[in-house]
């Protein structure tokens, strides 16, 4: 089964698009209506979730009517000229925006443009014919999204969490190595990786939004809900870790206060933090907790040393040294919360 999943050729959205086009064109064929308009509408209206299809379908229907009516109006007055295409497109977009129908602007504009070259007379009948095919495409694609292969994002969210925790741990290790081993302020590699993870977090939260929307229209078990909220909480914790990690990119000066022994100790603790971060259960050994206590003592000692050196002149309350220690301890605090959450999942037999 795992091998079949690995070599799966078609995703659910591709299959649903094919089914929507088949049903849409079949209806139009039986009714003697042009199939190309309906097929295009069915393709562009397949959404990630049933909720999106319904919400946007409500907007797209009046928008399509606006596009068709404007198209026929300009075709009647100006014929099949470049001016007609321009006015139909621009005016349709303008009206949709003014009427707060932005979600339907694309469908409306496509409808308006496609109607011009195939309409030569009987403008009202052409309007009825083209809007009928648009409506069929919208209704069929919405029903297909709602009834066939309901989207399930929970497993995808879980897999993304596992990958993003590993990649974030790698970036954390890489950035600390730059600061404590190589005395590099910042590198393009770590900057690019940090931006990449920022975008990936946004995508994961979008998937969570999709999953909640799907549950409005499809049945789900209590266990599925618990698993989802566990992964969502993990994602929120990962966002906190990512936020703390971002503080390391604000360091633009070399680390001066730590001696060689302290740097080695901090890197050893960072390696332990990375190990806990990568562990799905986020288990913390007694040795790891002792290392964190030692780091906590170093943090307060370093903080006191910094304050003794402060003068009445302008100064920073957080030096590069205290920022590094603060970030490592803050990430540990988040990992403690994750370990607590994972323990509950294990007790329920869900992890």
C-alpha positions in Angstrom: 0.0 0.0 0.0 2.8 2.4 0.8 4.4 1.7 -2.6 1.1 2.5 -4.3 0.8 5.8 -2.4 4.4 6.6 -3.4 3.7 6.1 -7.1 0.2 7.7 -7.1 -0.2 9.5 -10.4 -3.3 11.6 -9.8 -4.2 13.8 -6.8 -7.8 14.2 -5.6 -8.1 17.7 -7.1 -7.1 16.4 -10.6 -9.6 13.6 -10.4 -12.3 15.9 -9.3 -11.5 18.3 -12.1 -11.8 15.5 -14.6 -15.1 14.4 -13.2 -16.5 18.0 -13.2 -15.5 18.5 -16.8 -17.0 15.1 -17.9 -20.4 15.8 -16.2 -20.5 19.4 -17.3 -19.8 18.7 -20.9 -22.2 15.8 -20.9 -25.1 18.0 -19.6 -24.3 20.6 -22.2 -24.1 18.0 -25.0 -27.5 16.6 -24.0 -29.0 20.1 -23.9 -27.4 21.1 -27.2 -25.3 23.9 -25.5 -21.7 24.9 -26.3 -19.5 22.7 -24.2 -16.3 24.7 -24.3 -17.6 27.5 -22.1 -18.9 25.1 -19.4 -15.7 23.1 -19.5 -13.5 26.1 -18.8 -15.7 27.3 -16.0 -15.7 23.8 -14.4 -11.9 23.7 -14.5 -11.3 27.1 -13.0 -13.9 26.7 -10.2 -12.6 23.6 -8.6 -11.5 24.7 -5.1 -9.4 23.1 -2.4 -12.4 22.7 -0.2 -16.2 22.3 -0.5 -16.7 25.4 1.6 -14.6 27.5 -0.8 -16.6 26.2 -3.7 -19.9 27.2 -2.1 -18.7 30.6 -0.9 -17.1 31.5 -4.2 -19.9 30.0 -6.2 -22.4 32.4 -4.6 -20.2 35.2 -5.7 -19.3 33.9 -9.1 -22.8 33.4 -10.3 -23.9 37.1 -10.3 -20.4 38.0 -11.5 -20.8 35.8 -14.5 -24.1 37.4 -15.3 -22.5 40.8 -15.2 -19.7 39.7 -17.5 -22.1 38.2 -20.0 -24.5 41.2 -20.1 -21.6 43.7 -20.5 -20.1 41.6 -23.2 -23.3 41.5 -25.2 -23.9 45.2 -24.7 -20.4 46.2 -26.1 -20.7 43.7 -28.9 -24.0 45.1 -30.0 -22.6 48.7 -30.1 -19.0 48.1 -31.3 -19.1 44.7 -33.0 -16.1 42.3 -33.0 -13.4 45.0 -32.6 -10.4 45.3 -30.2 -12.3 48.1 -28.4 -15.1 45.6 -27.6 -12.7 43.2 -26.0 -11.0 45.9 -24.0 -14.2 47.5 -22.8 -15.7 44.2 -21.8 -12.7 43.1 -19.8 -12.0 46.4 -18.1 -15.6 47.2 -17.3 -16.4 43.7 -16.0 -13.4 43.8 -13.6 -14.3 47.4 -12.5 -18.0 46.5 -11.8 -17.1 43.3 -9.9 -14.7 45.2 -7.7 -17.2 48.0 -7.0 -19.9 45.4 -6.1 -17.4 43.5 -3.9 -17.5 40.5 -6.2 -13.7 40.2 -6.6 -13.8 36.4 -6.1 -15.9 36.2 -9.3 -13.9 38.7 -11.4 -11.9 36.0 -13.2 -15.0 33.9 -14.2 -16.9 37.1 -15.2 -14.0 38.3 -17.4 -13.5 34.9 -19.0 -17.3 34.7 -19.7 -17.3 38.2 -21.2 -14.3 37.7 -23.5 -15.3 34.2 -24.7 -18.7 35.3 -25.7 -17.6 38.1 -28.1 -16.1 36.1 -31.0 -19.0 33.6 -31.2 -21.9 36.0 -31.0 -23.1 37.6 -34.3 -26.8 38.2 -33.7 -29.7 37.4 -31.4 -27.8 38.9 -28.5 -30.3 38.1 -25.8 -30.5 34.4 -26.8 -26.7 34.3 -26.8 -26.7 35.8 -23.3 -29.1 33.1 -22.1 -27.2 30.4 -23.8 -23.7 31.4 -22.5 -24.9 32.1 -18.9 -26.7 28.7 -18.9 -23.4 27.0 -19.7 -21.6 29.0 -17.0 -24.2 28.1 -14.4 -24.0 24.4 -15.3 -20.2 24.6 -14.9 -20.5 26.3 -11.6 -23.1 24.0 -10.1 -21.5 20.8 -11.3 -18.0 21.8 -10.0 -19.5 22.8 -6.7 -21.4 19.5 -6.3 -18.3 17.5 -7.3 -16.2 19.3 -4.7 -18.9 18.7 -2.1 -19.7 15.0 -2.8 -16.8 13.4 -4.5 -13.4 12.6 -2.8 -13.8 15.0 0.2 -10.5 16.7 0.9 -8.6 15.6 4.0 -5.7 17.8 5.1 -5.0 16.3 8.6 -2.4 13.8 7.4 -0.8 16.4 5.2 -0.6 18.8 8.1 1.0 16.0 10.3 3.6 15.2 7.6 4.5 18.9 7.1 4.9 19.3 10.9 7.4 16.5 11.1 9.3 17.9 8.2 9.2 21.5 9.4 10.4 20.5 12.9 13.3 18.7 11.4 14.2 21.6 9.1 13.8 24.2 11.9 16.1 22.2 14.2 18.6 22.0 11.4 18.5 25.8 10.9 18.8 26.4 14.6 21.9 24.2 14.7 23.3 25.9 11.7 22.8 29.4 12.9 24.2 28.7 16.4 27.2 27.1 14.7 27.7 30.3 12.7 27.7 32.5 15.8 29.5 30.3 18.3 32.0 28.3 16.1 32.7 30.4 13.1 32.1 33.9 14.4 29.9 34.7 11.3 27.3 37.4 11.8 25.0 35.9 9.2 25.1 34.0 5.9 22.9 33.9 2.8 22.2 30.2 3.3 20.6 30.6 6.7 18.7 33.8 5.7 17.2 32.0 2.7 16.3 29.0 4.9 14.7 31.2 7.4 12.5 32.9 4.8 11.6 29.5 3.3 10.4 28.2 6.7 8.4 31.4 7.2 6.5 30.7 4.0 6.1 27.1 4.8 4.5 27.9 8.1 2.0 30.1 6.4 1.1 27.3 4.0 0.6 24.9 7.0 -1.8 27.3 8.7 -3.7 27.7 5.4 -4.1 23.9 5.3 -5.5 24.0 8.9 -8.0 26.6 7.8 -9.0 24.3 4.9 -9.5 21.4 7.2 -11.8 23.3 9.5 -13.9 24.4 6.5 -14.2 20.9 5.3 -15.6 19.7 8.6 -18.6 22.0 8.1 -19.8 19.8 5.3 -18.4 16.3 6.1 -18.7 14.0 9.1 -15.7 13.4 11.3 -14.9 11.5 14.4 -13.8 12.8 17.9 -10.4 11.1 17.4 -9.9 12.9 14.1 -10.7 16.2 15.8 -8.3 15.5 18.7 -5.5 14.5 16.2 -6.1 17.7 14.3 -6.0 20.0 17.3 -2.8 18.3 18.5 -1.1 18.9 15.2 -2.5 22.5 15.2 -1.1 23.1 18.7 2.3 21.7 17.5 2.2 24.1 14.6 1.5 27.0 17.0 4.5 25.9 19.1 6.6 25.7 15.9 5.6 29.2 15.1 6.9 30.3 18.5 10.2 28.5 18.0 10.5 30.1 14.6 9.9 33.5 16.2 12.6 33.0 18.8 14.9 31.7 16.2 14.4 34.9 14.3 16.1 36.8 17.1 19.4 35.1 16.2 19.3 36.8 12.8 19.3 40.2 14.5 22.8 39.6 15.8 25.2 41.6 13.7 28.3 41.6 16.0 30.7 38.9 16.9 30.2 37.2 20.3 32.7 38.6 22.7 31.8 37.4 26.2 31.9 33.6 25.9 35.2 31.8 26.4 36.0 28.6 24.5 34.6 26.3 27.3 31.3 28.2 27.5 30.9 28.1 23.7 31.4 24.4 23.7 29.0 24.0 26.5 26.3 26.1 24.7 26.8 24.1 21.4 26.4 20.8 23.3 23.1 22.0 24.8 22.0 23.3 21.4 22.6 19.8 20.0 20.5 18.4 22.9 17.7 20.9 22.1 17.8 19.9 18.5 17.5 16.2 19.4 14.4 16.9 21.5 12.9 19.0 18.8 13.3 16.2 16.2 11.9 13.6 18.5 8.1 13.2 17.8 7.4 12.7 21.5 9.9 15.5 22.5 11.2 13.4 25.3 13.6 15.1 27.8 16.3 13.0 29.6 17.5 13.9 33.1 20.9 14.8 31.6 19.3 17.2 29.2 17.4 18.9 32.0 20.7 19.3 34.0 22.2 20.9 30.9 19.4 23.4 30.7 19.8 24.3 34.4 23.5 25.0 33.8 22.6 27.1 30.8 20.1 29.0 32.9 22.8 29.8 35.5 25.1 31.0 32.7 22.3 33.2 31.4 21.9 35.0 34.7 25.6 35.3 35.3 26.1 36.7 31.8 23.2 39.1 32.3 24.7 40.4 35.6 28.1 40.8 34.0 26.6 42.9 31.2 24.7 45.2 33.6 27.9 45.8 35.6 29.6 47.1 32.5 26.7 49.4 31.5 27.4 53.1 31.7 25.0 56.0 31.6 25.7 56.4 27.9 23.5 54.8 25.3 23.6 51.0 25.5 21.7 47.8 24.5 20.1 45.9 27.4 20.4 42.6 25.3 23.9 41.9 24.0 24.5 39.1 21.4 25.5 36.8 24.2 22.3 37.3 26.2 20.2 37.0 23.0 21.7 33.5 22.2 21.1 32.2 25.8 17.6 33.7 25.9 16.7 32.1 22.5 18.0 28.6 23.6 16.1 28.8 26.9 12.9 30.1 25.3 12.9 27.3 22.7 13.4 24.8 25.7 10.3 26.3 27.3 8.3 25.7 24.2 9.6 22.1 24.0 8.4 21.5 27.6 4.9 22.4 26.4 5.3 20.1 23.4 6.5 17.2 25.7 3.4 17.7 27.8 1.1 17.6 24.8 2.8 14.5 23.4 2.4 12.7 26.7 -1.3 13.2 26.6 -1.4 11.8 23.0 0.6 8.8 24.1 -1.8 8.2 27.0 -4.7 8.2 24.5 -2.9 5.9 22.2 -2.9 8.4 19.4 0.9 8.7 19.1 
